[in-house]
Amino acid sequence: AQKVTQAQTEISVVEKEDVTLDCVYETRDTTYYLFWYKQPPSGELVFLIRRNSFDEQNEISGRYSWNFQKSTSSFNFTITASQVVDSAVYFCALEHGSSNTGKLIFGQGTTLQVKP
Amino acid sequence: DADVTQTPRNRITKTGKRIMLECSQTKGHDRMYWYRQDPGLGLRLIYYSFDVKDINKGEISDGYSVSRQAQAKFSLSLESAIPNQTALYFCATSDGTVGNTIYFGEGSWLTVV
Protein backbone atom coordinates (compact mmCIF):
# COMPACT_ATOMS: atom_id res chain seq x y z
CA ALA A 1 0.00 0.00 0.00
CA GLN A 2 1.09 3.55 -0.68
CA LYS A 3 0.76 5.88 2.23
CA VAL A 4 2.12 9.15 3.55
CA THR A 5 1.92 10.03 7.22
CA GLN A 6 2.46 13.45 8.71
CA ALA A 7 2.02 12.71 12.37
CA GLN A 8 2.21 16.34 13.48
CA THR A 9 -1.21 17.89 12.98
CA GLU A 10 -0.28 21.33 14.29
CA ILE A 11 2.97 22.96 15.34
CA SER A 12 3.34 26.36 16.96
CA VAL A 13 6.69 28.10 17.28
CA VAL A 14 7.95 31.56 18.00
CA GLU A 15 9.61 33.51 15.24
CA LYS A 16 13.29 32.68 14.70
CA GLU A 17 12.94 29.19 16.10
CA ASP A 18 13.91 26.23 13.93
CA VAL A 19 11.15 23.76 13.18
CA THR A 20 11.10 20.32 11.59
CA LEU A 21 8.07 18.84 9.88
CA ASP A 22 8.05 15.08 9.74
CA CYS A 23 7.00 12.92 6.81
CA VAL A 24 7.02 9.12 6.72
CA TYR A 25 6.00 7.21 3.63
CA GLU A 26 5.20 3.66 2.61
CA THR A 27 5.64 2.26 -0.86
CA ARG A 28 6.63 -0.98 -2.54
CA ASP A 29 7.93 0.83 -5.58
CA THR A 30 11.67 1.05 -6.01
CA THR A 31 11.31 4.21 -8.04
CA TYR A 32 9.21 6.96 -6.57
CA TYR A 33 9.15 10.69 -6.04
CA LEU A 34 8.53 12.72 -2.92
CA PHE A 35 7.21 16.26 -2.76
CA TRP A 36 6.61 19.05 -0.30
CA TYR A 37 3.95 21.69 -0.92
CA LYS A 38 3.07 24.79 1.08
CA GLN A 39 -0.51 26.00 1.39
CA PRO A 40 -0.68 29.56 2.80
CA PRO A 41 -3.94 30.91 4.23
CA SER A 42 -4.96 32.12 0.76
CA GLY A 43 -5.40 28.46 -0.21
CA GLU A 44 -3.15 27.89 -3.21
CA LEU A 45 -0.59 25.09 -3.28
CA VAL A 46 2.99 26.19 -3.69
CA PHE A 47 5.52 23.64 -4.88
CA LEU A 48 8.63 23.48 -2.67
CA ILE A 49 10.64 20.44 -3.68
CA ARG A 50 10.61 17.18 -5.63
CA ARG A 51 13.02 14.38 -4.81
CA ASN A 52 13.45 11.02 -6.52
CA SER A 53 14.13 7.82 -4.63
CA PHE A 54 17.65 7.46 -6.00
CA ASP A 55 18.85 10.79 -4.74
CA GLU A 56 19.41 10.72 -1.01
CA GLN A 57 21.43 13.89 -0.83
CA ASN A 58 20.01 16.44 1.53
CA GLU A 59 18.94 19.68 -0.04
CA ILE A 60 19.11 23.21 1.22
CA SER A 61 17.32 26.19 -0.25
CA GLY A 62 17.75 29.30 1.80
CA ARG A 63 16.11 28.72 5.17
CA TYR A 64 14.58 25.45 3.97
CA SER A 65 16.28 22.08 4.11
CA TRP A 66 15.14 18.54 3.48
CA ASN A 67 16.48 15.31 4.95
CA PHE A 68 15.67 12.22 2.87
CA GLN A 69 16.43 8.87 4.53
CA LYS A 70 15.37 5.73 2.69
CA SER A 71 16.39 3.54 5.63
CA THR A 72 13.63 5.07 7.72
CA SER A 73 11.30 5.99 4.81
CA SER A 74 11.33 9.59 5.90
CA PHE A 75 11.53 12.91 4.09
CA ASN A 76 11.61 15.59 6.76
CA PHE A 77 11.49 19.33 6.17
CA THR A 78 13.26 21.86 8.36
CA ILE A 79 12.72 25.60 8.42
CA THR A 80 15.58 27.49 10.01
CA ALA A 81 14.94 30.79 11.74
CA SER A 82 11.21 30.63 11.10
CA GLN A 83 9.27 33.72 10.10
CA VAL A 84 5.61 34.68 10.41
CA VAL A 85 5.26 34.30 6.63
CA ASP A 86 6.09 30.61 7.02
CA SER A 87 2.72 30.10 8.70
CA ALA A 88 0.86 27.69 6.47
CA VAL A 89 -0.23 24.11 6.01
CA TYR A 90 2.56 21.94 4.66
CA PHE A 91 1.91 18.77 2.72
CA CYS A 92 4.22 15.90 1.98
CA ALA A 93 3.27 13.76 -1.03
CA LEU A 94 4.36 10.59 -2.79
CA GLU A 95 4.09 9.96 -6.52
CA HIS A 96 2.99 6.35 -6.81
CA GLY A 97 2.60 3.82 -9.57
CA SER A 98 5.06 4.09 -12.44
CA SER A 99 7.27 7.14 -12.44
CA ASN A 100 6.02 10.49 -13.59
CA THR A 101 2.33 9.69 -13.48
CA GLY A 102 1.54 12.79 -11.50
CA LYS A 103 -0.78 10.76 -9.28
CA LEU A 104 0.08 11.97 -5.81
CA ILE A 105 -0.63 10.44 -2.42
CA PHE A 106 -0.77 13.25 0.11
CA GLY A 107 -0.20 13.24 3.82
CA GLN A 108 -2.77 14.81 6.08
CA GLY A 109 -0.83 18.04 6.30
CA THR A 110 0.87 19.86 9.16
CA THR A 111 -0.37 23.28 10.15
CA LEU A 112 2.53 25.50 11.16
CA GLN A 113 1.88 28.65 13.12
CA VAL A 114 4.79 31.02 13.59
CA LYS A 115 4.10 33.62 16.24
CA PRO A 116 5.87 36.97 16.28
CA ASP B 1 -1.91 35.41 -15.20
CA ALA B 2 -1.92 32.04 -13.48
CA ASP B 3 -0.71 29.06 -15.49
CA VAL B 4 -3.58 26.93 -14.17
CA THR B 5 -6.89 28.76 -13.82
CA GLN B 6 -9.91 27.43 -12.03
CA THR B 7 -13.45 28.79 -12.23
CA PRO B 8 -15.39 29.48 -10.14
CA ARG B 9 -13.12 30.17 -7.18
CA ASN B 10 -16.01 30.02 -4.77
CA ARG B 11 -19.47 28.55 -5.16
CA ILE B 12 -22.36 27.75 -2.87
CA THR B 13 -24.89 25.35 -4.30
CA LYS B 14 -27.88 23.43 -3.08
CA THR B 15 -28.18 19.70 -2.57
CA GLY B 16 -29.24 17.96 -5.77
CA LYS B 17 -28.00 20.67 -8.11
CA ARG B 18 -25.53 20.04 -10.91
CA ILE B 19 -22.32 22.01 -10.63
CA MET B 20 -19.34 22.22 -12.94
CA LEU B 21 -15.84 23.33 -12.02
CA GLU B 22 -13.68 24.36 -14.91
CA CYS B 23 -9.92 24.28 -15.32
CA SER B 24 -7.77 25.71 -18.06
CA GLN B 25 -4.00 25.74 -18.38
CA THR B 26 -1.54 27.67 -20.47
CA LYS B 27 1.47 25.42 -19.88
CA GLY B 28 0.83 23.16 -22.85
CA HIS B 29 0.81 20.07 -20.64
CA ASP B 30 -0.88 16.86 -21.70
CA ARG B 31 -1.67 15.63 -18.20
CA MET B 32 -4.39 17.11 -16.05
CA TYR B 33 -5.81 16.12 -12.67
CA TRP B 34 -8.62 16.93 -10.26
CA TYR B 35 -7.98 16.64 -6.53
CA ARG B 36 -10.18 17.23 -3.54
CA GLN B 37 -8.98 18.57 -0.17
CA ASP B 38 -10.76 17.85 3.09
CA PRO B 39 -9.52 18.97 6.51
CA GLY B 40 -7.30 16.36 8.10
CA LEU B 41 -7.24 14.21 4.98
CA GLY B 42 -4.89 16.03 2.68
CA LEU B 43 -5.67 15.93 -1.03
CA ARG B 44 -7.16 12.95 -2.79
CA LEU B 45 -7.24 12.24 -6.51
CA ILE B 46 -10.67 12.27 -8.16
CA TYR B 47 -9.91 11.90 -11.88
CA TYR B 48 -6.94 12.29 -14.17
CA SER B 49 -6.34 12.53 -17.90
CA PHE B 50 -3.09 11.89 -19.75
CA ASP B 51 -4.38 13.29 -23.03
CA VAL B 52 -7.63 14.39 -24.64
CA LYS B 53 -8.77 10.82 -25.31
CA ASP B 54 -7.66 9.40 -21.98
CA ILE B 55 -9.76 9.68 -18.81
CA ASN B 56 -9.08 7.66 -15.66
CA LYS B 57 -10.73 7.34 -12.28
CA GLY B 58 -8.76 8.24 -9.23
CA GLU B 59 -9.16 7.30 -5.60
CA ILE B 60 -12.56 8.93 -5.01
CA SER B 61 -14.42 9.23 -8.33
CA ASP B 62 -17.91 8.25 -7.14
CA GLY B 63 -20.36 11.13 -7.56
CA TYR B 64 -18.10 12.96 -10.01
CA SER B 65 -17.58 13.04 -13.77
CA VAL B 66 -15.07 14.83 -15.95
CA SER B 67 -14.68 16.09 -19.48
CA ARG B 68 -11.44 16.84 -21.31
CA GLN B 69 -12.66 19.29 -23.91
CA ALA B 70 -9.24 20.14 -25.22
CA GLN B 71 -5.62 19.76 -24.21
CA ALA B 72 -5.91 22.91 -22.16
CA LYS B 73 -9.32 22.30 -20.57
CA PHE B 74 -10.47 19.76 -18.00
CA SER B 75 -13.79 20.17 -16.21
CA LEU B 76 -15.18 18.40 -13.17
CA SER B 77 -18.92 17.89 -12.69
CA LEU B 78 -21.00 16.98 -9.70
CA GLU B 79 -24.19 15.65 -11.27
CA SER B 80 -26.22 15.86 -8.08
CA ALA B 81 -24.31 17.66 -5.37
CA ILE B 82 -24.49 16.44 -1.77
CA PRO B 83 -23.26 18.15 1.41
CA ASN B 84 -20.30 15.80 1.92
CA GLN B 85 -18.90 17.05 -1.38
CA THR B 86 -18.24 20.35 0.33
CA ALA B 87 -14.50 20.75 -0.08
CA LEU B 88 -11.66 22.63 -1.72
CA TYR B 89 -11.06 21.34 -5.23
CA PHE B 90 -7.76 21.61 -7.07
CA CYS B 91 -6.91 21.18 -10.71
CA ALA B 92 -3.32 20.27 -11.57
CA THR B 93 -1.18 19.72 -14.65
CA SER B 94 2.12 18.09 -15.52
CA ASP B 95 4.04 17.36 -18.69
CA GLY B 96 4.99 13.86 -17.61
CA THR B 97 8.67 14.12 -18.45
CA VAL B 98 11.44 13.07 -16.09
CA GLY B 99 11.85 15.66 -13.39
CA ASN B 100 8.52 17.27 -14.14
CA THR B 101 6.76 19.41 -11.59
CA ILE B 102 3.07 19.14 -10.91
CA TYR B 103 1.41 22.55 -11.03
CA PHE B 104 -1.74 23.26 -9.08
CA GLY B 105 -4.43 25.83 -9.67
CA GLU B 106 -5.52 28.19 -6.94
CA GLY B 107 -8.38 25.98 -5.83
CA SER B 108 -12.17 26.20 -5.95
CA TRP B 109 -14.11 26.33 -2.73
CA LEU B 110 -17.41 24.47 -3.11
CA THR B 111 -20.08 24.47 -0.43
CA VAL B 112 -23.15 22.27 -0.80
CA VAL B 113 -26.02 23.27 1.46
Chai-1 contact restraints between the chains, C-beta under 6 A:
chainA,res_idxA,chainB,res_idxB,connection_type,confidence,min_distance_angstrom,max_distance_angstrom,comment,restraint_id
A,G43,B,G107,contact,1.0,0.0,6.0,A-B,restraint_1
A,E44,B,E106,contact,1.0,0.0,6.0,A-B,restraint_2
A,L45,B,F104,contact,1.0,0.0,6.0,A-B,restraint_3
A,F47,B,T101,contact,1.0,0.0,6.0,A-B,restraint_4
A,F91,B,G42,contact,1.0,0.0,6.0,A-B,restraint_5
A,N100,B,G96,contact,1.0,0.0,6.0,A-B,restraint_6
A,G102,B,R31,contact,1.0,0.0,6.0,A-B,restraint_7
A,G102,B,S94,contact,1.0,0.0,6.0,A-B,restraint_8
A,G102,B,I102,contact,1.0,0.0,6.0,A-B,restraint_9
A,K103,B,L45,contact,1.0,0.0,6.0,A-B,restraint_10
A,F106,B,G42,contact,1.0,0.0,6.0,A-B,restraint_11
A,F106,B,L43,contact,1.0,0.0,6.0,A-B,restraint_12
A,G107,B,G42,contact,1.0,0.0,6.0,A-B,restraint_13
A,Q108,B,G40,contact,1.0,0.0,6.0,A-B,restraint_14
A,Q108,B,G42,contact,1.0,0.0,6.0,A-B,restraint_15
A,G109,B,G42,contact,1.0,0.0,6.0,A-B,restraint_16
